[in-house]
Amino acid sequence: MSSSVKDLIRTIRGCKTAAEEKAILSRECANIRGSLNTNSLTNRRRNITKLLLIQLLGQYTNFGQIECIKLLASNKFTDKRIGYLALNLLLTEETEVLTLAINSIKIDLNSSNPYVVELALRALANIGNEDIFQELHYEIERLLKSNVSNIRKKAAICAARMLRKIGQNNLVPDERALELANLHVQIVPSLLGDSNHGVVSAGLGIFEVLLAYYPMVLDMKHYYQLLIKTLKSLNEAGYGIGMMFGNSKEYEINGVNDPFLQIKLLGLIGKLHVKCKNEVGSNDLYDLISGIISNSKTKGSNHALLYECIRTIYSEFGDERFQKLGNDVVSKFMVSNDNNIKYIALGILNNFIKVEMEVGDPNWIIVIQSLRQPDVAIRKRALDVALKLVNSETIQPLMQHLYDFLLMADAPMKQESIRKIAKALCIHAKVYMYRLETMVKIFTLAGNFVPDDIFHEFIASISREQSQTRAEATRLLYCAVKNNFGQEVLVRAALWCIGEYTLEALKISLEGTTPTAALTQSPHCDDALLLMLDEPVPKATLSEYPMEVSESSKAKISSLLEAISKHILAVSNVMSTTVPSNCGEYLLMCIGKVIQKVPSEQARLVKILKKFKRHSNVQIQQRACEIEMIITEAIPNILTNDSPPEPFDDFNPGHTTNAMELLSLNSPKFDPVDFASRRPLDEPMLLHMEQTKVKDDFGDFDPF
């Protein structure tokens, strides 16, 4: 057994492994257990000190709890000091043996030695429970009026814990709890007028508990005025701590008189103001906060004080006077070189009510500067503030800065930011074409990070528009995707629109737009697409465009699809088969639709399909084979226009010509079909087709 704590520490530090250390601690605990029955106070104090060290190292020490209580009964201050320290560390408020210490604590609270009294009060403030306070509350009340400031402070802290424990255990305060609360309400004013700031802070702790659990015993208006008066006295000029607090610089920090106490006072004033606003009004609060803000400098502890001032008036931001105070503090914070202060400033700005951000005003400048900060947290907070304060007039100029923001953002932030920007566009951008153009630009900048739901909503919104808008959207995507094959969502959107709206897009010019122009902000949303053309196209509906489509425009569609296919194949070969097949599937479906709508490009596009028949992705292989078979075998027979229409005389309203009849009429390969077995109108078409599958040279083939 080690003779002293120093020897035990030296032995533990000499251990080379955790197992060796654990063995030493276990052996030491066994030796301490064996010596517990000795009556030597010196050995007991030394053993308890060792147990404190062992407890800090994470070992089991509950067997020494009774020894701690025995030390409290000693008359020596050194023994009591170790005993109370062990009581705080080895026991908790739920420990059953804690009740054995009540008598010793009561004796110490009545001691003539103030240091012994402080030890007992400190233990009560840390681990006191309702049972202990029920026995000792008279001693605590007496010590609240002690002549020693440290005793008054610790007694006030114990009183606050006592009231909190009783309030937590009783949802509705009983008669005894209300009696205690009323008793301490009368003590609070004297504590707030104490010359010692520690006593004042402890008194505010009692008042905070009363406000939270016993509001029915408080005169809100009276205490509101009292706290206002206390804070004003604390801020009197000439480093004045006020007549109430004497004239000392003991509590001054960087020119601020006890910022901790001021912040605590401000927090309670804010809570009280919310509860009794109708009775006291806002003038006193405005005078107090404006005085603190105007006299405070933006350095050191002043930042905390200014921020607490703004937190105090959050509920009053609907008043222009208080909102102006908030703007003043934000302006002071934004000139700071500390990024933490700038982050707080943006948080204040985010809590403003009914604030609109105009181009060039202070809020606009603050947000734009923050969007360019190197600190990621500041940029993220600035984005939230910008999208909250933006309106229909500022959304367009703000987007120019958000494009730069997306370029600087990392991958997770891009995905989150795109979702927020898209939501803001839906709310504030009234012109659909501007929303469309903006989303295309976002796809061009961060197309690999666009969430799927945003992409699907983009496609759905295009499909709901008129033919003219769909054609313009297709042309815009065509121009943006030409040199941006690496942006997956942009490629998918372009392929989908080209496949669906090829004919509509070919009726207007595909010339004259470059990806660079697609990223240039247009001053007028209505003319945005026209300004992107070298030769502007006059506004007109699709019916006013010439129906003839040039062969060069068709060839450009095929050239684009060829370029996209080369990129997809190249990426697939480099990145292995784990590359997502979305773009490849979109491309194959687009080719199938374009061939049906532009038959003159079939030969060129079929060559692309054949390349994907050897793709490393099995799903893409299957899709390419299916589309090629449909194009080369089924469509020429199903959709042929060579057969004359049936005579009107033979029209039978109960008969619908099905695809199998067309196949039998126009393709010599297929076996003839019995025309008598025609599908009635009320029979499902798919069921009928299941029963009338035909055979070609490849076996069973269902054209649908």
N, C-alpha and C positions, 0 to 999 in steps of 0.2 A: 504494500500500500504506500502511495506517495505521501511524504510527510507534509507537503504544502501544495497549494494550488500551482505555484510556479513550477514545482517538480513535475506535476501532472501535465502541465502545458509543454514542458520540455520533453517529456516522454512521448507525448502524442506527436509533436513535431518531428521526432526522430523516426516515426513509423514510415516504412517504405511502401506498404500496401494498405488498402482499405480493410482487408481482413485482419491485418495485424493491429490496426487502430481499433477496430471493433472488439477484438479480443482484450485489448488493454482496458477499454471502457467497461466491458462486461465484468472484468476482474475487479476494477475499481468500485463498480456498483455493488458487487458482492461484499467487498470489504466494508463499504459504508453501511450496508444492511447489518453486518455483524457488529458494528460499533454503535448502533442506534440506542442501545440500552444503557450506554454510559451516561453518567450525569455531568460530565465535564462540559461546561459551556464553551470552552475553547475548542474542544473537538467538535462539538455540535456546530459551532459557527463555521469552522473549517470545512466540515462535511457538507453543509448547506451551500457554501461557496462553490465547492466542487460540483455539487448537483446542478447549480446554475450553469456552469460550463458544460456539463454533460447534456443538459436540456438544450442548450444552444447548438450542440452537435447532433441533435435529433434523437437522442436515446430516451428510453422510458425512465421517468423519475417520479412517478406518482407515490412510490413508497416513502418519499421524504416529506409529504405534505404535512403530516402531524408534527414533524420536527420544526417546520416553519412556524407553526402556531405556538410551539413551546418557546421559540426565540422571542416572540412578541411579549411574552410574560416577563422577560428579563428586565432588570432595572438599568442595565447598561445601554447607553445610546448606540454603541457599536453593534451590539446584538440586535437591537430593534431595527437599526438601519438594514442589516442583512436580512432580518426576518421579514420586514415589509417589502423589500426588493424581491425576495423569493415568493412572497404572497402574491405579488403582481404577476410574476412570470410562471410560477408552477401551478397556480390555481386560476379558475375562472369563476364567473358569477353563478354558474350552475353547479359548481362543486359542492357536495353535501357537507363536507367537513368545514366549509367556510363559516357555518353558523357557530362553530366552536371558538372562532376568533372575535365574536361580537363583544364579549366582556372585556377582552384585552384592548380592543379598539376604543371602547367607551372610556376605559381608564385613561388611555393616552389622550383622548380628546379633552379630558378635564385636567391634564397635566399643566404644571406651571411653566414647563419648558416649551417655548414656542416651536422649537425645531421638532420636538416629539409630536406636537399637535399637527404640524404640517405633514409629517410622515403618515399619520393616521388619515388625514384628509385626502392625501394623495392616493392612498389605497382605496378609499371609498369612491373617489372620482373615477378610478379605473375599473374596479370589479364589484362595486356596490350593487346589491339587488334589492328588490322591494322588501324582503323580510328584514334585511339589515337596516334599511332606512326607516322602517316602521319602529324599530327600537331606538334609533339614534337621531331622529329628526329634531328633537328638542335641543340636543347639543349643537346641531348644525345651525339652527335658528339663533342660538346664543352667540355662536362664533361669527355670524354675519355682522355683529356689532362690535367685534374685537378692535382693539387699538392698533394691532399689527396689520399692516396692509396685506402682507402675503397670506395671513390667515383669513382675512376677509375675502381675498380673491379665491383661495382654494375652497372656502366654505360656499361661495356663490356657485362655483363650478359643481360642487357636490349637490347643491340645491337644484341646479338645472337638471342634473342626472336623475335625481329623485323624482322631480315632477315629470320628466320624460318617461321613466319606467312606469310610473303609476298611470300616466295617460295612455301608454301603449298597451297595458294590460286591461284597461277599461275603456271600451269604445265610447260609452256614455259615462262621464265622470260622476262618481257617487258623492255622497255628502261629505265624506272624509277628504276626498280629492279636492272638492271645491273649497273646503275650509283651508286646506294647505295653499291652494292657489290664491285665495283672497289674502292670506297672510303674506305671501311673497310679493303680491302686487303692491302692497304698501311699502315694501323694502326697496323696490326697484328705483324710485326717484332718488333716494339717498345714495344708492350705489352709483347712479349716473352722475351725481354731483361730487364724487370722490376725486381727490387730487391725484390719485394714482391711476394711470391709464389701464393697468392690468385689472384693477377692480372695476373700472367702467366697462371694459370688454367683457368681464365675467357677468356683470349686471345685464348687459345686452344679451348674453346667452340665456339668462333666466327669462328675459322679456320675449325672446324668440320662441322658447318653449311654451310660454303662456299664450302667445299669439297662435301657435299651431294647435294646441290641445285644449286650451281654456279661453277661447275668445269671448265667452259670455261674461267673464269677470273684468274685462278691460273697458276703459273709457277711451275709445279709439281716437277721438278728436283731441283729448287732453294729452295723450302720449304722443300723438303726431306732432303737436306743437312743442312738446318737450324734446323730442328727438331733433326737430328743426333747430331749436335753440341751442342744443348741445353741439350740433355740427357747426353752427355759425360761430359759437365761442371757440371752437377748435381751429377755425380759419381766420381769426382776427388778425389784422395787419401787424407788422413789426415782430414777426415770429411769435405773435401773441398766441399763447395757448389759452388765452382768455382768463378772465378773473376767476372763472371756475377751476381752472387747472394750474394756476400759478404762472410764473414767467421762467420757464426752463426750456433749454434746447435738448434735453435728454432724449426725447422721442423723435427728434427731427431726422429725416432721411433725405438727402439730396435736396434740401430746402423745403421739403414737405413735412408738415407736422403730423407725425404718426399716421402714415397712409393706411396702415392695417385697421386702425380704429375708425378712420373716416370711411373706408370701404364697408366695414360692418354696419356703420350707421346708415350709409346710403342704401344698403340692401334692405334694412328694416323699414326705412322711410318709404321705399318703393312699395313694399308689401302693404304697409299701412295705408298708403295713398290709394291703392286699388280698393281697399275695403271701405274707406270713408271719403271717397272722392266727392260725393254729393254734398257732404257737410263742410269740407274744408276748402274746396275749390282747387285751383291750380296755380294761383299767383305766387303763393309762398314757395312752392316747389320750383317754379320757374326762376324766381329771384335767387334762390339758393344755388341751383344748378348753373345758371348763367354766371354767377359770381365765381364759382369754382373754376369753370371752364376759362373764363377771361383771365384769371389770375394764375393759371397753371401753365407751365412750360412743357413742351413735348420732349422730355428727356427723363430717363431713369424711372423712378417710382411714379412720376406724374402720369405715365401711360396707363398704369393700373387704375389710378384715381379717375382719369378721364373716361376710361372704358366703363367703370362702374357707374359713373354719372349717366352715361347713355343707357346702360341696362336699367337704371332706375326709371327712366322716362320712356321705355319701350311702349308702354300702354298708352302714352300720350302723343304718339307720333301722328295721330290724326289732326293734332293742332299744329298749325303752321309755325308757331313760335318754337315749339319743341323740335320740330323737324329741322328748323334752321340751326338750332343748337347741334343737332346730330350732324348736319352738313359741315359745320365748323370743325367738329372733332374729326370727321373723316378727312377733311382737307389737311388738318394738322398731322394726322397719322400717315397720310400718303407721301408726305415729304420726308418721312423717316427712312433711314438706310436699313432698318431692321425688317426683314421679310415677315417676321411674326406680327409686327405692328401693322404692316400692310394687309395681311390676311385678316386681322381683326377689323380693320377699316372696311373691307369688303363685306364682312359679316354684318356690320352695322348698316351698311347701305342696303343689304339684302332684307333687313327688317323694316325698312321704311314702308309707309302706307300711302297709297295714292300718289306715287312719285312716277313721273314720266321722264324718260331720258331723251333730251333733244340734242341734235347734232351741234357740237361746239360748247355745250354747257359744262359746268364742272363735273357733273356725274359722268357725262360722255367721255371726257378727257381721262378721268380716273379709270374707267372700265377699259378703254382702249389701251392705255398704258399698262394696265394689269394683264391684258391678253398677251402682251409681248414680253412679260417677265420670264426670266429663265427658270424660276421656281415653279415646279409642276403644280403644287398645291394652290398657289396664287392664281395661276392660269385657269385651273378648274373652278375655283370659287368665282373668278371674274366671269367665266362663261355662264354660271348659274345666275349671277347678278344681271348680266347683260340680257339674257333671255327672259328674265322676270320683268325688267324695266322697259323692254323694247315695246314699240307700238307700230301701227301700220305705216307710219311715216318714216320711222328710223330703221325698219327691218332691212330695207334695200341697201343703204350705205353701211349698215353694220355687217352685212354679209361679206363685204370685201375684206374686212378684218377677220371674220370667221374662217375664210378660206386660208389665210396665213396661219391661223390657229390650228387648223386641221393638218397643215403641212408639218408643223412643229410637234404635234401630239404623237405619243407612242400608241401602240396598237390597242391596248385596253381603253385608253381615253378616247381614241377615235370612234370606237364602236358606241360608247356611251354618249359622246358628243353628237354624233350623227342622229341618234334617236331624239335628243333634246332639240336639235336644230330643226328636224323634220316636224316635230310637234309645234314649235314656234311658227314655222312657215304656214302650217295649216290654220293656225289661229289668226295670224296678223297679215299674211300675204293674201290680198283680196283677188288679185288677177291670177287666173289659173296658169296662163302661159309663163308668167314670171316664176311661179312655183315649179313648173315643169323645167324651165331652163336652169333654175338654181339646183334642183336635184340632179340634173345631168352633170352639172359642174362638180357637185359633191361626189358623184360616181366616178368622175374623171380623176379627182384628187385622192379619194380613199375608197375606191370600189371594192377592195378586198376586205373591208371592215364594215360594210353595210349589213345590218341585221336582215334576216330573211323576211320578217314581217314588214319592214320598210320597203323592201324590194317588191313584195307581193302587192302592197297597197299602191305603189307607184304604177305597176302594170294595170291593176284594176281601175285606177283613176283614168288612165289613158283610154281603156276600153269603154268607159262611160261617156266619153266626149264625142263631139261631132266628127264627121269625116275630115274636115279641114284641119282640126286640131290634131287628129291622129296622124295625118300626113306630115304636119309640121314636126310633131314629136319624132316620127320615124326619121325625117331628114336631119333633125338635130342630133339624134343618137348616131346616125350614120357618119356625120361629120366628126363627132367626138370620139368615136371608137377607132377611127382609121389608124391613129398612131398611139393607141392606148390599149393594146391587147392584153396587157398585164393586169388590168383592173377587171376582175371576174364579174362583178355585178353589172358593170357597164357593158361588157360583152354579152351577157345574158339578156339584158334589157334590149340591146340593139338587135340581137338575133330574134327575139320574140316579136318585136315590132316589125322588123323586115319581113318575117314570115307571115304575119297577120295582115299587114297593110302595105304590101309591096306595090300593088296596083295604084293605090291612092298616093303613095309616095312618088311613084314614077311620073305621075301627072304634073308634079312640080319639079323645079330644077334641083338637082343634087350638087350643083357646082357652087363654088365661091365661098365655102365655109371651111375654115381650118380649125384644128383643136385650140390654137392660140386665141383665135377670135371667140371660140366658145367659152373661154375663161375670162373674157373682157366684160365688165359691167356695162349694160346699156342704160342710158339715162331715162328711157321711157319703156316701160314694160310692154306696151302694146306694139311697139315697133322693134322689139328686141331681136326677133329673128330676121327681120328685113335688114337691119343694120349689120348683121353678121354676114350678109351676102356682098360680094363685090359688085354684082349687078342686082339691085333690089327688085324683088318680084312684087308687082302691084297687088294690093289686097283684093282678093276675089274668092268666091266659093269654088269648089272643085268643078262644078258644072261649067264654070267660065273658062277653065283651062282647056287647051286643045286635047282632044282624046288621043291623038297620035303620040306614041311614046317612042323616043329615039332609041336606036339599037345601042348607042354608046352608053345611055343610062342603064340599060339592062346589063351590058357588059361590066359596068362598074359595080353593080350588085354582085355579080359572079366573082369579080376580082377581089372584092372585100371578103366574100365567103372563103375563097381560096387562101387568102392571107391569114384569116382566122384559123382555118384548118391546119395550115403549116405551123402556126404558133402552138396550137393545142397538141399536135403530134410531137413537136420538138420538146415541149414541156413534159409530156408523158414519158418520152424516152429518157429524159434526164432525171426526172423525179420518181421513176418506178411506177408500179401499178397502183400505188396507194393514193395517187393524185385524184381528187374528186372529179367525177365524170359529168358534173352538171353542164359545163360549157360544151362538152362533146355531144351530149344528148340534145341540148338546145340547138346546136349547129345542125345535127341530122334532121331534127324536126323542121327547122327553118328551110333546109334544102328541099325536103319533101314538099313543103307548101309553095316555095318559090317555083319549083318545076311545074307544079300544077297551074300556077298563075302566069308563068312566063315560059311556055314550052320551048321557045327558041334556044334557051340556055340549058336544055336538058342534058345534052351530051357532055357539056363542060362540067356540070354539077354532078353527074353520075360518076365521073372520074374521082371526085372527092369522096363519094360514098364508098367506092371500091378500096380506097386507102384505109378507111376505118374498118373494113372487114377483117383486116389483120391487126387491129388495135389490141393492146395488151389487156384492156378491160373487157371482160366477157359481156357485160351488159351493152356496151357500145358496139361490140361485134354483132350481137343479136339484133340491135336496133338498126344497124346499117344494112344487114342482110334483109330484114323485113321491109324496110323502106325501098330498097332496090328492087325487091321482088314485086312490091305493089306498083312501083313506077313502071317497070319494064313489062310486067305481065298483066296486071289487073286494070290499071287506069286506062290504057288504050282501048280496052274492051268495054269497060263499064261506062266511061265518060265520053265515048265517041259521039260525034255530032253528024256522022255520015248518014245514019239511017233516017228515013223520012218519018214524020210524025204519023201516028195512027189516024185513020180517017175519022171525022167527027161523027159520021153515021154509026160507027161501031162503038161509040163512047158508052161505057157502062158505069154508072155512078157507084156500083158496088164492087168495081174491080180496080185494082192498083197494079200497074206494071211493075214487076220487081226486077232486081238486078240480074237474077238468073235468066230471065227471058232475054235481057239485053245481051248477056253473054252467049246465049244459044243463037241469037240472031246474027251476031256480028263476028263471032270467032269460030272458025271451022275446027279449031282444036277441041272444043268442048262438045260433049255429047248432047244431043237434043233433049229438051225438057218437055214433059207433058204439059201442054198449055191448059189442059182442063183443070189441073190442080192449082188454080189461082187462089192467092191468099185473100180471104175476106177482110173487110176494113176493120172489123173488130178483133182480128187475130194479131197478136204481137209479132212485129217484123222479125225480131231476133229468133223467136221460136220457129217461125216459118223458114228462116234461113238455115237454122240448125238441121231442119229436115230435108233441105234441098242443097246440100253441099255437092260440089262438082269435083271432078278429077281432071287433072291435066297431066303433062308428062312427068311432073315431079311428085305425083301422088295426091293425097287429099289436100285441098286448098280452099280456105274460106275467105273470099275477097273482103269480108267485113271483119 
